[in-house]
Amino acid sequence: MSVAENLALRTFDEPPAAIARWGLNRAAMRRAASALIARYRIKASSPDAPASSLSGGNVQRMVLARELSGDVEVLIAANPCFGLDIAAIAEIRAQITRTRNRGAAILLVSEDLDELFELADRLVVMFNGEFVHETPAAGADVATVGRRMAGH
């Protein structure tokens, strides 16, 4: 799929991307994709470029752009910043924070304690498929959370 097609996965069946019942307005999809590419700083040669041609970080930006481009009530993000450079991490965390501040519920699944402490309001630690610790993020002890994550 192209970058434009991938970015339209949530909206392809709604105007302006949809024509009548089953047609696609590819020009409208490309225009919307161009706006998201600029807004989320996705490095793609064009909206028609294959999504497979993007670097891993740009694929993550593309997915984030797609998922956050409309009204979001619930977002589930698993390791959203894994493997990204510092600038991309800051940008993605800012997007997640803005989404939360607009009222969306966010379930963040991560092993990155810095990410969890920056983004979470509440921490729930799982070990071996069971909840083993719960605490408000504000004032939580990093060492305690880390030990619980390791099963101690």
N, C-alpha and C positions, 0 to 999 in steps of 0.2 A: 504494500500500500504506500501511497505517497504521503508526505508530511501533511498536506492539505486534507487528504482522506482520513488520516489518523486523527487529526485535530477535530474533524467533523463527526467523529463516532457518537458523540452525545447529542448532536443536533441535526444529523443528516435528514431526519424525518420531519423537520419543522421548517417553515419558511424562514429565511430566504433560500436555504439549502435544498428544500424539497419543492418539486414542481408537481402539482396535482397530487396523485396518490403515490406514484412509484418513480417519478422522474427525479433526477438530481440536477441542480443548478451548479455546475462545476465552477463557473465564473464566480458565483457568490461564495462558494466554498474556498476558492483561492484567495478572494479578497479578505474573508474572515481569517484565514490562515496567515496571510501577510500581516494583519494587525496583531495576531497573537505571537507570531515570530518576532516582531519588533518589540512588543510589550515584555515578553519573557526572554528576550535576547537569545533566541535559538539560532545557532549557527547552521544554516541550511543554504545550499546554493540557490534554491527556489522552493516555493510551495509544492512544486511538482516533483521534487527530488524524492527518491525512495527513502522511507523512514530508516531502512537498513543502512543507509549511507551516513547516518549521523553517528557522532561519537556517543559513548555511554552517557556522559553528562548532558549532552543535548537531547538524547532520548528521554532522560529524566525530566528535563525542562519541558519537552513536548508533552509528556504525560501530565505533568503538573498543570501546564497551560490548558490542556483539554479538560481536565477534571475541575479546575477552578474557574473556568471561563463563564460558567452560568451560575445560576443560583444553587448554592451548595448547602444542604441541611446537615449532611453527615459526610465526613471524610475519613477514610481508613487509610493510613499511610504506614507502610512497613519500610524501615530503613531508608527514608526519602533522600538522605544526603550521603549515603554510602559511596565512597570512592570519588567524591567530587572535590574540586579545589576550594580553597577558603572563600573566594569571592562567590562561587556558585552556592556554597553552603549558606552563607549569609543571606543571599537572595532568596533561596528556597525557604529558609526559616522565616524570613520576613513575610513571604506569601502565605505561609501556613498561619502565622500570627494574625495577619490581616483577615484571613478567612475566619479564624476563631473570633476575632473582634467584631465581625459582622453577624455573629450569632450561631455559627455552625458548630456542631459537636464534632470533635476530632478524637479518633482513637489512633494513637501513635504507638507503633510497635517498634522497639529499637533496643539495641544493646549498647548504644552510645550514651553514656551517662551525661556527657556535656549537652547533647541534644535533648535528652529527657529533662534535665534540670532547667534548660533554657525555655522549652516549649510547654511543658506539662504543668497543669494545675494540681494534679493528683497522680501519684505513682502507685501502680500495682505490680508487684513482682511475681512472676511465675517461675516455678522450678519443677521439672518433671511433670508438666501438665497441671499443676495445682497452684492456686494462689497462696503464696507464703508470706506476703508482706504488703501492707497498704499504708500509705501516709500522704498527707498534703506535701506537695513539692516544696513549698516555702518552708524553710527550716528543716527539711529532711537531711539526714546525715548520709553523705556520699559513701562512707565506709560501710555503714549498715546496709544500705541498698546494694552495694557491690557484693558484700558477703552473702546476702539473701539470694542474689542472682547466681552465685556460685554454689548455692545449696548449703550454706553454713548458717 
